[in-house]
Amino acid sequence: MDDRDKNKEELSWELAALKVRLKKLESIEAERGVAEQELRRSEERFRMAVECLDEGLLITDLDDVVLYVNSRISAMTGYAQDEMIGRPAYELILPSDQWSDLRQRNQQRSEGRSDRYEMEAVRKDGSRFWIESNAMPYLNGAGEVIGTLGAITDITQRKEAERQLQQSLEDKEVLLKEIHHRVKNNLQVISSLLDLQAQYFPDDRIRAAFTDSQNRIQSVALIHERLYSSTDLVHIDMREYIQDLVMSLFSSYGDDISDVALQTDITSLALDVDQAMPCGFIVNELVSNALKYAFADGRKGVLFIGLSGGSGDSVEMVVRDNGVGLPPGFDYQQSTSLGLRLVHILVQQLRGKLQVVGDGGAEFKICFAIKK
């Protein structure tokens, strides 16, 4: 084979190799075209999804200059999207007194930290609205932080609803305080009428019954007085309440109990009104009974009243005296005394337990669980 034939053969092989490479290039180009087309479709789907979001989407660089906003941001702020691109976000949507705060928050993004916060924003026309921003670091392909990606929600309606709810609560508190005040005053009027009526009866037993009724009314009136003067319209400070109630009872019996000493050990415990009122009635009845019967005929003695938190969420209330004591075989459940019958009913209302000891005086111990 001469040199000419060899050259032809070599050229033929090279041409065949070139054709193979050309087909590969054409295939690669076709695949790239398909990939680019799919990428464009994917980008379009992503853009459409972002534009359809109910939340605003805002992307800024590390200096808080706007790189991208979706149409929801534009609708919130009143700016066209191209008006916002290239301008600092804080200058566009925040009052000037909040610029420094937002710049400090954005500094966290360069440290890789996310943040969620609420703040008042400003529209293009100067009107105010509330936003909630969920801001997170915006990363490049190498995983480096290059800005902030913020999802922004207009919460103006929620804030207005919260404001109206707060105003409604404040209005109801004022109304409830006024109701407590009027109930207390009405109870005091009733008590005064009972006092006037009692003066028309010479019988001491009848007058004593009027006094008992007045004391019961006073125990309720003190509850309403406490609620009226307190910022908490649901709970009663039992220490202050019981001390006031007992002092009122001692005052109502006057000189008849001048030789009775009072001792108290009352924990500062807050109870729901539904439990505080029965407790007040119980203290009223037991203290009244002790002052009337335990120290009869000017007998000297000590009356002790205690209230403490027991184990867990329980309460222990004690009324104890060292007076004449209880008769043998005494059963409070069979007693004909109105006061003790009330105590029995009220302990059941509290779902509590009552223990009675009659040696060396009388002791009444009531235990019940604090209402949740």
Summary of the structure (lengths in Angstrom):
residues: 372
radius of gyration: 41.7
end to end distance: 109.4
largest distance: 157.8
contacts: 1057
relative contact order: 0.06
helix: 56%
strand: 23%
